[in-house]
Amino acid sequence: MPLYESVYIARPDISATQVEALTADWTKILEDNGGKVTKDEYWGLKSLAYRIKKNRKGHYSLMNIDAPPAALAEMERNMRLNEDVLRYMSIRVDEHEEGPSVMMQNKSSRDDRGRGRDGDKPQEERAAAPEAEKKETAAETPATDDKETEE
């Protein structure tokens, strides 16, 4: 069966549990038509690039789908009819990604990222950098003659 990735955006005034319930509904529709959802991820409430149906934010959710085209068409038909879904997009892929999607990886990498001028360096290197700079500047400073300072 073909593999698909489907992302939908739900209205911001519904709760995250209601978004999970929508995902469960789409999963049931796919399973009834001979398909299956291999992975689903809730990405959270995010700002939209532009207003969609007077909304500035939306709940994003991703599903990796292994289903025949008819099952996907039925799921998309139900998404079109549902008032809670602002937008959806399904694409066919050659293979599904292993592990978390890029959106979920970004959330975990934000915690590891440093702040400030040396933000791109690991924390250990940033801690060692001031000590190394002091040693380098002490070695580079030329010794002054006392005779020059007396004159």
N, C-alpha and C positions, 0 to 999 in steps of 0.2 A: 504494500500500500504506500501511497505517497506520504511524505512528511511535510508538515506545515508548522509555521510559527504564527500565532495569532495574538495580537495585542488589542485590548479595548480600553476605552476611557469611560468611566462612569461619572455620573453627576457628583459634585462635591458635597451635597447636602444629605447623602445617604452615608451610613456608617461602614466601617471596614468589614464588619461581619456580614452586612448585606452584600458587599462586593464579593465576599467569599461564597455567599449563597448563590449569587449570579454565576460564578465560576462553576459551582456544583451543578447548576441547572444546565449550563452549556456542556459539561462533561457527560451528564445523563443523556442529553440529546445525541451526542456523538456515539456513546456506547449503544444506544438503541438502534443506531443506524450502522453498526458494525465497525466503529472506530474506537480509539482510546486516547486519553490524554496522558502522555508520559511524564510531564512536569508542568506544574503551575506555580507562578510566583506573583505575589502581591507586591508591587513596587511602592505603593503609598500614594498619599495625596501630594500632587505636584502642580506647580504653576504651568499654565498653558502659554504657548507662544503668542496666541491671539485669542480673542473671545470666541467661544463656540456656544451658541444658543444662550447668550448672555452670561456665561460662566467664565471665570478667570482661572479656576483650578479644576482638577479632576483626579479621580482615583484610577491609577494605571494598573493593569494586570496582564501578565503574559501566560500563554499556554503553548506548550509543545504538543503537537497533535500528530497522531499516526492514524489516518482515516481515509476512506474513499472520498472522491470529490463530491458525491451526492450528500454525504454526511456533513461535510464542511458547508455546503450550500444551504442545508437545512439549519445549521447553527447560525450562519450569517443572516438568514431570513428572520430567525427569531430575534437576533440582535437588532435588526432594523425595526422590528415591531416594538421592542422594549423601550419605554420612555426613559429609563435610567441610563441607557448607553448613549453617550454623546458621539463617539467615533469608534470605529474598529478597523483593523487592517489585518489581513491574512496573506502570508506569502508562502510559496513552496520553497523548501530547502532540500539540499542533497543529504544533509545529516544534521542531527541536533547537536548542540554544544553539550559537552560534558561539564558537570559542575554548575555553579551559579552563573547567571547571565552577567553581562557587562554592567548593567544597572545595579545589581546586587554586589558586585565586586567593588564598585565605586564607594558604596556605603562603608564597607570594611576598610578600604584603603584611606579614607578620610581620617580615621583614628590614628593611623600610623604616620601620617604626613606631618612634617615639622612645620614650625611657624617661624617667621622672621627672615633675616637675610640669608641664612644658611638652610633654608627650607628644603632644598633638594638633597642635602647630605643626611646620612643616617645619624641618629641621636648620639651614638658613641663618638663619631667623628667630630660632631659639633662640640661635645664636651671636651675633647682632647685638643681642639683647634686653638683656644686661647693660650694654653700652656706651650704649645709648639711655636706660636707666634712670638711669645716672650723670649724663648730660647734663641730663635732666629734673629730677632732684633738686637739681642745682647751680643751675639757673635758678629753681627754686621757693623756695630758701632765702633768706630776707630778710637784707639786710646789717645787721649789728649796729653800733650806735653805741658808740664807745669811752667816751663820757661815762656811759652807763648801766652799763657794766661797772666803772668806777672807783668809783661810789657804793656 
